[in-house]
Amino acid sequence: MDDAQGKRTVASLLVECLENEGVGYVFGLPGEENLHVIDALASSSIRFVTTRDERGAAFMADAYGAFTGRPTLHRALQPFMPS
C-alpha cells in the first residue's frame, strides 16, 4: 500500500517483509494504532484474523504455528509478537 503521493509506507514495507518470510496469518485486535498495517495487509496475501483479546490472539498464533510449522504473528497492544 502506498500513500497518496505514491510513496512506499512503513506498513507496506513491513507487510512485504512478512510475506517474504512466509507469514500467512496475523492474529490480533484492530485499532487506530495499527490501521495502516491492517490496510496494507488487506492488499496482501496475509490474512488478518480479528480476535476478542490479546490472549486469544497469542493462543491462536501459537497453535497455528505449532500445527503447521509456519510463522505467524499476533498483534498485542503495542508491538507485533512473533509466535
JOTA-V95056 format. One record per run of one state. SS is the DSSP state (H for helix, E for strand, L for the rest). FROM is the first residue (numbers start at 1). LEN is the number of residues. Records with the same first field share a line. If there is no record, write none. Layout:
BEGIN
SS->FROM-LEN + FROM-LEN
END
This chain:
BEGIN
L->1-1 + 3-5 + 9-1 + 21-4 + 29-3 + 43-4 + 51-3 + 69-4 + 76-4 + 83-1
E->2-1 + 8-1 + 25-4 + 47-4 + 73-3 + 80-3
H->10-11 + 32-11 + 54-15
END
